[in-house]
Amino acid sequence: MLDLVDLGKRSFAAYRGIAPDEQLDEALHLAERLRGVRCLHLNATPYGGGVSEILRSSVPLLNDLGLVAEWQLIRGDASFFQVTKRLHNALQGDATELSESEKAIYLAHSQLNASHLSADYDFIIVHDPQPAALPMLGGRKGAQWIWRCHIDTSRPNPQAWEFLRPFLYAYDAAVFTVEEFIPPHFPINHVAVQPPAIDPLSPKNLPLPEELARHVLEWIGVRLSRPLITQISRFDLWKDPLGVIDAYRRVRPHIPNLQLALVGSLALDDPEGWQVYRQIREATTGDNLIHVFTNLVGVGNIEVNAFQTLSNVVLQKSLREGFGLVVSEALWKGTPVVAGRAGGIPQQMPEGTGGILVDTVEECAEAVLHLLRHPQEARCLGEQGREHVRRHFLMPRLLLEHLRLLDALVHERPIEPRGLALAPHPGVSP
């Protein structure tokens, strides 16, 4: 058996008064129809990125809604995760090509993981490329399979795409963040578009008293008597941390006491993170107004919450992006954002809402300086962004869309009861 992630209990009813009522009501209705359906979510790491954060909230909530949901992790050594990171980059358009030996590493680990997978599920939801080959190599095991692709595969490296594409024929459905991410000649007919969402009741997003937030940041060396801009993301070149440093240095002559915080996470499935971290440290050596923090030195959800709550501006200067949950996280706290016009970020920040979209280092610096010099405008943008997130990017909306997909698939291919009674679909005889 693969490694099971231990999760706490969550209450879907707790979102009443936070998320829109119509989303909650429809989700409850669909969950009743799907009561007892068994779902397995598969990915590569229990921490360090948006996928793991979504699963940590959504899987317990599915159980509270009456489904039977689990989250398991595939296994791999350092060589496997080096290959999957190269595959990840190539699917986002990098020129990297996998060698035959790297393909063999991917296939060998996939075959081993597939052999440890049980046949006790009605749905198996596979997240991203790392576990994508499992149903082809290990059999479908009586389940319906869904591939949930969180990355921007709109312009994949052709060699990497031709390697991955044949494995996707084994799937019943696929889910992308935006329609534009669907790659060419996609082999799965049933495709849904479901942007990710944040959990307003997670420690990262709960309202944090200002006194506590200030204490948390002062404790780790941030001086809140000075203005602060922050980027929170994986240490990944696609997030352009070096471009953020460049933009900051263009702003600082105008705001001499400005601080920059780069808060990054290092994940099990991202061996390149350490390389990027070292580049950042080299680029910031000797500048005591730039703070670099990681999840491995005690900077976790509460610290991130405090940064997003108290920063004057939050940045997400992505060059290529799946969605960028940190944008919605910052907006949920009413903090304005300057972000790259990439992936799912423009969905979170439509024109005049939440902050300013940019394409270059120069535009980034100009936008940051503008918001620092116009705090009232910055506050208004942040407030509008919070309401936009409330309606479109909170966890109940994501769960609702997930339940809609499961409901559609159940009635395309009915599930064997196995002791569970499913409500009939309207218009279908029981």
VONU-371363 format. One line per 3 residues: number of its first residue (from 0); their letters; for each residue x, y, z of N, C-alpha, C. Coordinates in pm, whole numbers, plus 50000, padded with zeros to 5 digits. Each point is the difference from the previous one (the first is absolute). Example, Ala and Ser with C-alpha at 12.3 -4.5 7.8 and 13.67 -1.06 7.14 Angstrom:
! residues 2
0) AS) 51319:49431:50780:49911:50119:50000:50090:50120:50000; 49965:50105:49928:50082:50119:50006:49923:50109:50073
***
This chain:
! residues 430
0) MLD) 50084:49880:50000:49916:50120:50000:50088:50125:50000; 49957:50103:49931:50071:50126:50000:49981:50072:50134; 50082:50103:50023:49995:50071:50127:49872:50083:50010
3) LVD) 49929:49981:50110:49875:50072:50025:50029:50127:50079; 49946:50113:49957:50018:50126:50072:49895:50009:50110; 50045:50020:50122:49911:50011:50115:49937:50139:50002
6) LGK) 49869:50004:50011:49927:50127:49993:49903:50014:50117; 49974:50122:50038:49902:50025:50104:49859:50004:49945; 49904:50033:50087:49861:50011:49959:49967:50146:49972
9) RSF) 49910:50021:49905:49958:50134:49963:49849:50003:49987; 49941:50118:50017:49855:50016:49991:49965:50091:49883; 49923:49947:49905:49956:50080:49887:49905:50110:50046
12) AAY) 49922:49974:50105:49905:50099:50051:50071:50125:50051; 50128:49990:50035:50073:50114:50055:50019:50112:49897; 49977:49971:49872:50019:50101:49896:49874:50086:49979
15) RGI) 49892:49964:50070:49878:50079:49990:50027:50140:50055; 49965:50102:49924:50027:50138:50041:50133:50051:49948; 50081:49912:49941:50128:50041:49942:49992:49990:49847
18) APD) 49970:49882:49950:49983:49978:49856:49855:50025:49960; 49972:50024:49873:49862:50024:49956:49909:49882:50030; 49879:50030:50049:49905:49895:50039:49964:49908:49884
21) EQL) 49988:50057:49879:49956:49917:49888:50103:49891:49968; 50128:50030:50021:50103:49898:49979:49989:49890:50105; 49979:50038:50125:49989:49903:50108:49878:49910:49979
24) DEA) 49890:50058:49963:49876:49924:49985:50010:49898:49888; 50055:50041:49886:50011:49906:49888:50099:49888:50033; 50109:50033:50068:50097:49897:50038:49936:49897:50093
27) LHL) 49920:50044:50094:49933:49906:50092:49905:49909:49924; 49929:50055:49902:49907:49920:49920:50075:49893:49921; 50108:50039:49935:50077:49903:49922:50065:49895:50088
30) AER) 50051:50043:50117:50065:49905:50090:49904:49893:50047; 49874:50036:50018:49901:49899:50042:49982:49895:49891; 50002:50040:49876:49989:49905:49888:50123:49909:49991
33) LRG) 50114:50049:50047:50126:49926:49989:50042:49934:50130; 49911:49996:50096:50035:49947:50132:50057:49858:49988; 50115:49978:50063:50063:49869:50000:50096:49974:49885
36) VRC) 50005:50089:49901:50094:49981:49890:50143:50012:50053; 50087:49908:49956:50136:49992:50053:50099:50064:49903; 50075:50099:50050:50093:50077:49917:50140:49994:50058
39) LHL) 50098:49984:49913:50140:50007:50039:50068:50113:49923; 50069:50089:50071:50082:50103:49938:50145:49957:50011; 50073:50010:49887:50141:49960:49994:50085:50118:49957
42) NAT) 50107:50025:50076:50099:50098:49954:50136:49962:50056; 50098:50092:49991:50138:49963:50029:50053:50054:50132; 49933:50096:50062:50056:50059:50122:49888:50047:50092
45) PYG) 50018:49987:50134:49897:50044:50094:50012:50146:50040; 50104:50070:49953:50017:50140:50038:50081:50072:49893; 50000:50134:50007:50090:50078:49917:49942:50053:49871
48) GGV) 49869:49998:49983:49942:50055:49877:49850:50008:50009; 49940:50061:49897:49856:50022:50000:49919:49872:49995; 50049:49897:49930:49924:49875:49989:49982:49938:50137
51) SEI) 50107:49990:50077:49990:49940:50133:49912:50083:50092; 50003:50131:49986:49913:50084:50083:49853:49977:49966; 49970:49988:49872:49861:49973:49959:49954:49866:50054
54) LRS) 50082:49897:49988:49960:49866:50044:49985:49995:50152; 50082:50071:50072:49990:49997:50146:49866:50056:50047; 49941:50087:49924:49867:50053:50034:49888:49919:49935
57) SVP) 50015:49969:49872:49887:49944:49925:49970:49855:50037; 50103:49919:50026:49974:49859:50030:49921:49984:50130; 50035:50065:50112:49915:49990:50118:49858:50053:49978
60) LLN) 49987:50103:49919:49866:50054:49974:49916:49904:49918; 50061:49928:49907:49925:49898:49925:49947:49893:50095; 50081:49961:50097:49954:49902:50099:49886:50056:50084
63) DLG) 50010:50126:50039:49891:50061:50077:49871:50005:49920; 50012:50011:49868:49882:50006:49914:49940:49862:49971; 50064:49895:50050:49941:49867:49986:50067:49910:49898
66) LVA) 50101:50052:49926:50078:49914:49914:50107:49931:50085; 50071:49905:49942:50110:49932:50069:50127:50034:49923; 50080:50092:50053:50113:50054:49926:50130:49977:50075
69) EWQ) 50106:49969:49924:50134:49985:50054:50100:50075:49913; 50117:50024:50058:50110:50065:49930:50125:49915:50022; 50059:49953:49890:50120:49919:50008:50112:50062:49916
72) LIR) 50124:49963:50033:50119:50055:49934:50072:49891:49922; 50039:50032:49878:50088:49909:49928:50140:50008:50061; 50080:49897:49974:50135:49994:50054:50101:50018:49889
75) GDA) 50117:50054:50037:50106:50015:49902:50128:50042:50066; 50113:49968:49938:50128:50045:50053:50038:50132:49933; 50120:50048:50032:50044:50130:49948:50003:50002:49848
78) SFF) 50041:49888:49940:50008:49998:49853:49863:50015:49936; 49897:49938:50061:49864:50010:49947:49951:50144:50005; 50020:50068:50114:49951:50136:50012:50080:50098:49916
81) QVT) 50126:49970:49973:50075:50083:49905:49941:49988:49860; 49963:49878:49963:49939:49979:49868:49863:50067:49993; 49918:49984:50104:49865:50057:49994:50004:50153:50002
84) KRL) 50100:50058:50065:50013:50145:49995:50037:50045:49858; 50090:49926:49934:50035:50032:49862:49878:49983:49909; 49921:49895:50025:49878:49980:49922:49901:50114:50024
87) HNA) 49985:50040:50125:49913:50113:50037:50041:50125:49922; 50130:50032:50003:50048:50119:49930:49977:49989:49849; 50025:49882:49945:49982:49981:49855:49854:50014:49960
90) LQG) 49910:49951:50083:49857:50013:49968:49955:50145:50008; 50073:50083:50073:49970:50143:50005:50073:50077:49889; 50071:49927:49913:50059:50065:49884:50150:50009:50000
93) DAT) 50066:49953:50106:50146:50003:50004:50058:49913:49889; 50119:50035:49952:50061:49925:49891:50057:49865:50043; 49997:49973:50129:50052:49873:50054:49937:49881:49929
96) ELS) 50085:49900:49967:49949:49874:49945:50048:49886:50088; 49914:49903:50022:50034:49886:50083:50084:49900:49920; 50105:49948:50062:50080:49896:49938:49929:49866:50014
99) ESE) 50047:49900:49929:49939:49867:50010:50017:49944:50141; 50113:50028:50064:50019:49951:50137:49906:50071:50097; 49972:50127:49976:49906:50072:50087:49858:49947:49981
102) KAI) 49964:49971:49877:49868:49939:49976:49990:49865:50071; 50108:49924:49999:50000:49869:50066:49983:50015:50151; 50061:50102:50058:49984:50027:50144:49853:50032:50030
105) YLA) 49940:50085:49919:49859:50037:50020:49911:49876:49991; 50022:49917:49900:49915:49882:49979:50020:49898:50111; 50124:49979:50043:50025:49901:50105:49933:50039:50131
108) HSQ) 50012:50126:50038:49935:50045:50123:49848:49999:49986; 49950:50036:49884:49855:49998:49978:49946:49859:50010; 50072:49903:49943:49958:49861:50007:49997:49952:50145
111) LNA) 50102:50037:50077:50005:49960:50141:49885:50063:50078; 49973:50127:49978:49889:50066:50069:49867:49938:49961; 49984:49967:49872:49875:49940:49955:49976:49866:50068
114) SHL) 50108:49925:50026:49985:49868:50063:49955:50009:50144; 50018:50116:50063:49960:50019:50140:49860:50060:50014; 49935:50026:49888:49870:50067:50003:49888:49897:50016
117) SAD) 49909:50024:50093:49892:49905:50025:49883:50027:49905; 49902:49908:50002:49884:50009:49910:49873:50031:50077; 50011:50082:50103:49887:50024:50090:49932:50135:49976
120) YDF) 50011:50055:49880:49949:50135:49977:49909:50005:49877; 49905:50094:50005:49915:50026:49884:50066:50103:49908; 50073:50096:50060:50071:50104:49924:50142:50011:50052
123) IIV) 50095:50014:49908:50138:50030:50036:50038:50127:49927; 50035:50102:50077:50033:50131:49944:50150:50018:50011; 50068:50013:49887:50145:50007:49992:50039:50145:49974
126) HDP) 50089:50052:50083:50038:50141:49989:50136:50016:49934; 49999:50064:49884:50121:50040:49928:50075:49883:49937; 50119:50026:49940:50063:49896:49918:50065:49886:50078
129) QPA) 50038:50023:50127:50080:49899:50071:49932:49863:50003; 49869:49991:50033:49935:49868:50003:49919:49968:49874; 50018:50076:49893:49906:49993:49888:49997:49864:49931
132) ALP) 50108:49923:50006:50007:49873:49925:49936:49883:50074; 49951:50020:50123:49957:49886:50082:49887:49917:49939; 49890:50059:49949:49894:49913:49950:50040:49922:49875
135) MLG) 50085:50054:49917:50046:49929:49881:50092:49883:50038; 50084:50021:50100:50098:49898:50036:49946:49898:50099; 49904:50040:50083:49952:49911:50105:49856:49955:49986
138) GRK) 49934:50043:49894:49860:49965:49983:49908:50097:50071; 49876:50004:49955:49906:50099:50052:49938:49959:50133; 50010:49873:50038:49956:49950:50130:49853:50029:50029
141) GAQ) 49920:50002:49896:49857:50018:50017:49956:50141:50031; 50093:50094:50004:49967:50139:50035:49988:50085:49874; 49936:50115:50014:50007:50104:49898:50115:50093:50040
144) WIW) 50083:50034:49901:50122:50077:50025:49986:50142:49946; 50046:50097:50080:49998:50142:49962:50142:50054:50013; 50048:50064:49892:50131:50066:50007:49978:50148:50026
147) RCH) 50050:50047:50115:49987:50142:50035:50136:50067:49975; 50008:50078:49892:50124:50066:49961:49998:50143:50055; 50092:50031:50090:50003:50132:50065:50096:50096:49930
150) IDT) 50076:49954:49901:50102:50086:49940:49956:50048:49862; 50073:50096:49949:49969:50060:49869:50061:49913:49891; 49918:49918:49937:50045:49912:49892:49950:50049:49864
153) SRP) 49978:50128:49988:49946:50055:49875:50099:49989:49885; 50131:50011:50031:50103:49993:49896:50111:49905:50046; 49968:49872:50013:50101:49907:50054:50113:49974:49902
156) NPQ) 50115:49964:50055:50109:49950:49918:49949:49878:49925; 50009:49996:49866:49939:49890:49924:50052:49861:50040; 50129:49989:50031:50054:49869:50035:49942:49951:50133
159) AWE) 49992:50090:50098:49944:49962:50131:49852:49966:49987; 49928:50077:49918:49857:49975:49985:49974:49867:49930; 50079:49967:49901:49984:49872:49932:50034:49882:50091
162) FLR) 50088:50022:50097:50030:49896:50098:49882:49980:50096; 49943:50108:50050:49894:49989:50100:49864:49965:49940; 49972:50052:49883:49866:49992:49942:49944:49858:49992
165) PFL) 50075:49898:49959:49939:49866:49989:49945:49947:50132; 50059:50042:50114:49952:49950:50129:49861:50055:50033; 49962:50110:49937:49874:50065:50036:49878:49933:49937
168) YAY) 50021:49910:49905:49887:49929:49941:49927:49914:50103; 50064:49969:50111:49938:49914:50102:49903:50076:50089; 49986:50130:49982:49918:50082:50090:49860:50022:49944
171) DAA) 49906:50016:50093:49860:50027:49964:49972:50149:49987; 50077:50082:50072:49976:50145:49999:50129:50071:50039; 50004:50128:49968:50114:50084:50038:49947:50134:50048
174) VFT) 50080:50065:50083:49964:50131:50055:50118:50094:49982; 49973:50120:49947:50102:50103:49985:49956:50126:50073; 50098:50086:50030:49973:50125:50071:49929:50101:49911
177) VEE) 50046:50013:49876:49934:50086:49901:49998:49925:49868; 49907:50036:49915:49983:49928:49874:50124:50009:49913; 50073:50113:50009:50117:50020:49915:50113:49901:50032
180) FIP) 49994:49935:50116:50107:49907:50039:49986:49864:49933; 49889:49972:49936:49979:49869:49938:50099:49987:49884; 50088:49899:50004:50104:49990:49896:49946:49951:49868
183) PHF) 50078:50010:49894:49953:49958:49867:49981:49849:49993; 49902:49959:49920:49973:49858:49977:49978:49926:50132; 49916:50059:50084:49978:49942:50134:49913:49876:49988
186) PIN) 50039:49887:50060:49933:49873:49973:49879:49969:50087; 49965:50085:50097:49888:49972:50090:49881:50084:49957; 49887:49936:49979:49882:50072:49948:49931:50085:50105
189) HVA) 49984:49947:50121:49927:50071:50105:50098:50091:50074; 49992:50130:49971:50093:50096:50059:49919:50107:50075; 50040:50026:50124:49937:50104:50081:50103:50109:50030
192) VQP) 49952:50120:50019:50085:50112:50040:49960:50043:50140; 50094:49988:50094:49973:50030:50141:50118:50076:50059; 49992:50131:50011:50109:50072:50066:50012:49955:50146
195) PAI) 50122:49998:50054:50017:49965:50141:49936:50103:50092; 50012:49977:50131:49939:50089:50098:50078:49993:50129; 49981:50101:50084:50064:50003:50131:49898:49961:50106
198) DPL) 50051:49958:50114:49914:49965:50113:50002:50115:50100; 49889:50075:50014:50000:50114:50092:50008:49960:50146; 49982:49870:50029:50005:49953:50138:50130:49926:50032
201) SPK) 50097:50003:49909:50130:49940:50030:50081:50099:50085; 50101:49950:50073:50082:50093:50080:50063:50111:49917; 50028:49973:49873:50061:50103:49915:49903:50113:49969
204) NLP) 49870:49973:50004:49903:50100:49952:49900:50047:50105; 50003:49943:50120:49914:50050:50107:50038:50144:50035; 49903:50080:50043:50035:50137:50044:50102:49995:50113
207) LPE) 50109:50073:49984:50107:50002:50099:49998:50135:50070; 49983:50003:50133:50002:50130:50071:50127:50077:49967; 49986:50130:49978:50114:50080:49956:50116:49993:50099
210) ELA) 49970:50003:50130:50107:49995:50099:50080:49871:49988; 49929:49888:49981:50069:49872:49984:50081:49997:49871; 49940:50050:49891:50071:50001:49872:50128:50083:50009
213) RHV) 49991:50115:50066:50119:50084:50015:50106:49930:50083; 49958:49935:50108:50094:49929:50086:50073:49890:49922; 49924:49924:49917:50057:49890:49922:50110:50051:49907
216) LEW) 49975:50110:49929:50099:50049:49904:50118:50068:50070; 49974:50075:50106:50111:50059:50074:50089:49892:50059; 49941:49889:50042:50073:49889:50061:50104:49943:49903
219) IGV) 49967:49998:49869:50093:49940:49904:50086:50105:49929; 49993:50126:50046:50096:50099:49952:49948:50103:49903; 49869:50005:49974:49943:50101:49911:49965:50123:50083
222) RLS) 50038:50117:49953:49975:50124:50073:49877:50070:49942; 49890:49997:50074:49875:50051:49946:49988:50152:50010; 50102:50064:50050:50006:50147:49992:50041:50044:49860
225) RPL) 50041:49903:49916:50040:50029:49863:49902:49934:49904; 49979:50056:49880:49910:49936:49903:50055:49864:49957; 49907:49911:49960:50035:49861:49972:49927:49952:49875
228) ITQ) 50075:49942:49907:49939:49927:49889:50048:49855:50008; 49917:49907:49955:50026:49857:50023:49961:49919:49878; 50082:49900:49966:49957:49895:49907:50007:49867:50075
231) ISR) 49891:49923:49990:49991:49869:50064:49976:49897:49891; 50093:49906:49984:49985:49901:49894:50106:49892:50018; 49988:49894:49922:50111:49907:49992:50122:50073:49948
234) FDL) 50118:49951:50040:50122:50051:49938:50014:49933:49864; 49953:50069:49900:49984:49945:49866:50025:50113:49902; 50083:49977:49899:50032:50107:49905:49878:50048:49923
237) WKD) 49896:49914:49986:49876:50045:49935:49933:50111:50081; 50028:50007:50132:49942:50106:50084:50083:50128:49994; 50114:49995:49933:50089:50115:49974:50042:50074:50127
240) PLG) 50054:49928:50099:50046:50071:50121:50113:50098:49972; 50086:49970:49902:50108:50093:49968:49945:50127:49934; 49892:49985:49923:49932:50118:49946:49936:50084:50108
243) VID) 49948:49934:50104:49943:50072:50114:50109:50083:50069; 50118:49941:50019:50110:50072:50063:50040:50121:49914; 50004:49981:49869:50032:50109:49909:49897:50112:50011
246) AYR) 49871:49964:50000:49895:50101:50011:50010:50075:50133; 50024:49926:50106:50014:50062:50133:50113:50103:50000; 50111:49965:49938:50114:50091:50001:49974:50124:49915
249) RVR) 49908:49993:49907:49960:50118:49922:49909:50092:50083; 49928:49941:50095:49908:50079:50082:50072:50064:50118; 50101:49932:50054:50057:50043:50127:50064:50139:49997
252) PHI) 50057:50049:49889:50050:50138:50003:49890:50102:50030; 49876:49966:49966:49887:50090:50026:49941:49978:50140; 50017:49879:50055:49951:49967:50135:50120:49937:50073
255) PNL) 50093:50080:50051:50129:49947:50045:49993:49894:50110; 49899:50004:50084:49992:49903:50110:49910:49881:49967; 49970:49979:49872:49911:49892:49959:50064:49864:50026
258) QLA) 49919:49907:50055:50044:49862:50021:49935:49908:49898; 50073:49894:49961:49947:49894:49916:50013:49869:50076; 49891:49922:50006:50004:49865:50055:49972:49901:49888
261) LVG) 50089:49904:49984:49979:49887:49908:49977:49878:50087; 49878:49950:49998:49960:49890:50086:49971:49880:49911; 50087:49900:50005:49989:49888:49907:49984:49868:50070
264) SLA) 49938:49907:49929:49984:49864:50053:50086:49905:49919; 50053:49901:50069:50081:49895:49938:49924:49870:50016; 49970:49933:49888:49913:49883:50001:50077:49874:49965
267) LDD) 49943:49885:50042:50064:49870:49975:50020:49973:49852; 49906:50045:49917:50003:49965:49859:50065:50109:49914; 50077:50093:50062:50057:50112:49925:50148:50016:50033
270) PEG) 50087:49915:49945:50142:50010:50032:50066:50128:49950; 49939:50068:49902:50059:50125:49951:49985:50114:50100; 49912:49984:50099:49976:50107:50096:50126:50046:50072
273) WQV) 50087:49906:50037:50123:50035:50069:50092:50081:49910; 50006:49968:49873:50085:50075:49907:49953:50145:49991; 49868:50018:49988:49944:50135:49991:50023:50075:50131
276) YRQ) 49984:49930:50111:50024:50062:50131:50143:50053:50008; 50097:49922:49955:50139:50046:50004:50021:50122:49910; 49935:50002:49884:50010:50118:49912:49945:50125:50068
279) IRE) 49888:49983:50071:49940:50113:50070:50093:50050:50110; 50059:49906:50075:50091:50041:50108:50120:50075:49944; 50053:49954:49889:50114:50068:49938:49961:50140:49953
282) ATT) 49879:50013:49946:49956:50130:49946:49967:50100:50109; 49978:49953:50123:49958:50090:50108:50105:50016:50109; 50117:49939:49982:50105:50007:50102:50036:50146:50030
285) GDN) 50003:50031:50130:50041:50132:50044:49890:50103:50004; 49880:49966:49957:49887:50095:50003:49910:49963:50116; 50010:50076:50110:49925:49963:50121:49855:50044:49996
288) LIH) 49956:50060:49890:49858:50032:49985:49926:49897:49916; 50071:49898:49954:49936:49887:49931:50004:49880:50094; 49884:49943:50027:49986:49885:50090:49963:49877:49917
291) VFT) 50070:49890:50020:49972:49876:49929:49964:49894:50104; 49880:49944:49988:49951:49901:50096:49953:49875:49926; 50006:49884:50067:49947:49877:49943:49917:49926:50104
294) NLV) 49922:49904:49951:49921:49915:50089:50089:49909:50086; 50127:49986:49964:50089:49911:50075:50067:50069:50118; 49977:50130:50016:50055:50070:50117:49887:50059:50084
297) GVG) 49887:49932:50001:49893:50038:50090:49902:50102:49949; 50009:50037:49872:49904:50095:49944:49889:49919:49934; 49884:49996:50065:49889:49919:49954:49876:50082:49976
300) NIE) 49884:49937:50021:49873:50062:49963:49973:50130:50075; 50030:50004:50130:49970:50122:50076:50090:50114:49956; 50127:49971:49976:50091:50105:49952:49957:50051:49863
303) VNA) 49961:49908:49910:49952:50042:49867:49875:50086:50015; 49909:49960:50086:49880:50079:50027:50039:50142:50044; 50097:50009:50090:50042:50131:50049:50062:50084:49888
306) FQT) 50084:49939:49917:50059:50073:49887:49891:50052:49907; 49903:49915:49966:49896:50042:49907:49908:50105:50061; 49984:49997:50131:49913:50095:50069:50066:50137:50014
309) LSN) 50130:50005:50029:50066:50125:50037:50086:50061:49890; 50027:49927:49893:50079:50060:49891:49924:50114:49935; 50072:50101:49958:49936:50109:49925:49956:49952:49862
312) VVL) 50081:49916:49938:49969:49941:49870:50054:49857:50000; 49922:49907:49944:50047:49864:49975:50028:49985:49851; 50111:49935:49966:50034:49976:49861:49982:49852:49965
315) QKS) 49971:49974:49873:50007:49865:49945:50042:50015:49854; 50129:50025:49981:50049:50036:49867:50030:49875:49917; 49900:49918:49979:50020:49874:49929:50018:50024:49850
318) LRE) 50090:49921:49941:50019:49999:49856:49908:49897:49935; 49981:49888:50066:49906:49895:49960:49935:49953:50128; 49870:49981:50001:49930:49971:50125:49882:49909:49974
321) GFG) 49981:49902:50090:49878:49921:49994:49882:50085:50043; 50003:50044:50124:49894:50087:50050:50058:50110:50088; 50079:49961:50100:50056:50099:50092:49906:50027:50115
324) LVV) 49976:49899:50085:49907:50015:50112:50037:50114:50093; 50129:50034:50007:50041:50106:50091:49938:50134:49963; 49960:50018:49874:49932:50123:49962:49866:50010:50073
327) SEA) 49920:49895:49993:49872:50000:50071:50019:50009:50150; 50105:49935:50051:50027:50007:50145:50023:50144:50044; 50082:50073:49926:50029:50139:50036:49875:50087:49986
330) LWK) 49926:49981:49890:49879:50080:49979:49896:49972:50107; 49993:49875:50047:49904:49966:50106:50027:50081:50126; 50128:50042:50019:50034:50083:50115:49987:50150:49968
333) GTP) 49954:50032:49878:49984:50139:49962:50128:50069:49959; 50106:49922:49971:50129:50057:49965:50013:50007:49848; 50039:50115:49944:50011:50010:49853:50118:49918:49948
336) VVA) 49990:49957:49875:50097:49909:49940:50051:50059:49868; 50130:49988:49977:50060:50024:49870:50046:49864:49948; 49949:49959:49883:50023:49862:49957:50024:49992:49850
339) GRA) 50072:49897:49960:50023:49973:49859:49873:49958:49930; 49989:50043:49875:49882:49967:49920:50019:49858:49944; 49982:49901:50087:50033:49863:49964:49896:49903:50057
342) GGI) 49970:49896:49922:49916:49891:50048:49867:50047:50055; 49967:49953:50120:49872:50032:50062:49999:50129:50079; 50111:50073:50001:50004:50124:50080:49899:50103:49951
345) PQQ) 49987:50027:49867:49902:50101:49958:49856:49967:50040; 49966:49871:50016:49867:49966:50049:49976:50056:50139; 50104:50000:50080:49988:50046:50138:50003:50152:50010
348) MPE) 50054:50067:49898:50018:50145:50002:49948:50062:49871; 49868:49993:49976:49948:50069:49881:50025:50150:50010; 49992:50068:49888:50036:50141:49991:49939:50081:50115
351) GTG) 50084:50072:50073:49953:50087:50107:49965:49929:50128; 50036:49875:50012:49965:49921:50119:50125:49935:50057; 50029:50025:50122:50103:49927:50072:50140:50056:49988
354) GIL) 50036:50060:49889:50136:50049:49984:50032:50031:49856; 50126:49977:49961:50049:50039:49869:50072:49882:49937; 49965:49968:49875:50068:49896:49924:50116:50062:49921
357) VDT) 50112:49926:49993:50120:50053:49933:50062:49893:49911; 50083:50046:49907:50067:49909:49908:50152:50006:50010; 50054:50104:50059:50146:50018:50003:50045:50043:50139
360) VEE) 50131:49994:50021:50058:50050:50125:49971:50148:50016; 50013:50076:49891:49977:50145:50007:49855:50030:50041; 49904:49928:49939:49860:50021:50036:49974:49959:50145
363) CAE) 50066:49895:50045:49984:49956:50137:50045:50108:50097; 50118:50056:49974:50052:50106:50087:49908:50121:50001; 49952:50040:49882:49910:50116:49991:49870:49975:50077
366) AVL) 49944:49878:49990:49875:49969:50067:50018:49999:50151; 50109:49941:50047:50026:49999:50145:50015:50142:50052; 50078:50080:49932:50021:50139:50044:49869:50077:50000
369) HLL) 49917:49979:49899:49870:50069:49994:49914:49965:50120; 49991:49871:50034:49915:49959:50112:50057:50048:50134; 50131:50002:50014:50059:50051:50124:49975:50149:50016
372) RHP) 49995:50072:49888:49977:50145:50007:49853:50037:50006; 49911:49905:49971:49856:50026:50001:49930:49895:50088; 50018:50010:50130:49948:49896:50091:49847:49987:49999
375) QEA) 49927:50110:49977:49855:49991:49997:49954:49919:49879; 50059:50025:49884:49969:49920:49882:50035:49854:50023; 50115:49976:50063:50042:49863:50030:49899:49930:50088
378) RCL) 49949:50071:50103:49900:49939:50089:49872:49966:49925; 49956:50089:49912:49877:49975:49924:50017:49878:49909; 50116:49990:49934:50025:49884:49915:49996:49871:50082
381) GEQ) 50061:50004:50119:50000:49882:50085:49861:49960:50045; 49917:50097:50035:49863:49971:50045:49918:49939:49886; 50014:50055:49879:49928:49945:49885:50049:49858:49970
384) GRE) 50129:49979:50016:50055:49867:49978:49946:49899:50099; 49982:50038:50125:49946:49907:50100:49860:49954:49962; 49915:50089:49955:49864:49961:49962:50002:49911:49876
387) HVR) 50089:50027:49906:50012:49916:49882:50041:49858:50039; 50094:49989:50093:50043:49868:50048:49885:49930:50072; 49924:50074:50081:49889:49939:50073:49902:49932:49907
390) RHF) 49972:50062:49888:49900:49946:49909:50055:49889:49909; 50129:50003:49973:50051:49912:49895:50109:49903:50042; 50073:50027:50110:50121:49921:50025:50012:49950:50142
393) LMP) 49887:49967:50063:50003:49935:50131:49969:49851:49985; 50042:49920:50097:49994:49855:49992:49861:49944:49966; 49891:50051:50054:49869:49940:49964:49971:50003:49850
396) RLL) 50043:50105:49930:49978:50003:49855:50078:49889:49930; 50124:49976:50044:50079:49893:49940:49939:49864:50029; 49954:49978:50123:49936:49873:50033:49874:49980:49918
399) LEH) 49924:50106:49981:49878:49991:49919:50033:49953:49859; 50101:50058:49938:50035:49960:49863:50054:49857:49996; 50072:49960:50104:50049:49862:50008:49882:49903:50010
402) LRL) 49902:50033:50081:49882:49914:50015:49919:49994:49870; 49992:50111:49930:49930:50000:49870:50065:49902:49903; 50133:49998:49998:50070:49909:49910:49976:49855:50040
405) LDA) 50013:49969:50129:49976:49863:50045:49857:49956:49969; 49905:50089:50020:49859:49968:49974:49979:49970:49852; 50062:50079:49913:49986:49976:49856:50061:49866:49962
408) LVH) 50116:49967:50056:50066:49874:49967:49926:49880:50056; 49941:50014:50118:49922:49890:50058:49886:49962:49906; 49937:50098:49941:49882:49971:49920:50035:49977:49852
411) ERP) 50126:50022:49963:50047:49949:49871:50032:49852:50012; 50056:49961:50115:50037:49861:50023:49965:49965:50144; 49880:49949:50026:49954:49977:50137:50097:49913:50080
414) IEP) 50009:50032:50129:50088:49929:50091:49929:49877:50056; 50074:49890:50012:49946:49882:50067:49966:50037:50144; 49879:49964:50048:49959:50045:50133:50096:49958:50112
417) RGL) 50044:49874:50005:50090:49950:50102:49955:50045:50139; 49869:49992:50023:49946:50036:50130:49963:50146:50013; 50026:50081:49894:49973:50142:50007:49884:50034:49907
420) ALA) 49905:50078:50048:49885:50038:49920:50019:50141:49947; 50007:50015:49869:50012:50132:49938:49864:50048:49955; 49974:50128:50020:49873:50056:49955:49997:50001:49849
423) PHP) 49884:49966:49937:49994:50001:49854:50009:50139:49944; 50058:50009:49882:50009:50129:49930:49862:50038:49951; 49961:50130:50007:49871:50042:49948:49979:49953:49857
426) GVS) 49888:49938:49973:49969:49956:49866:50051:49860:49972; 50071:49937:50095:50051:49865:49981:49926:49907:50096; 49946:49894:49948:49926:49906:50086:50095:49932:50095
429) P) 49961:49985:50131:50087:49932:50094:50013:49853:49968
***
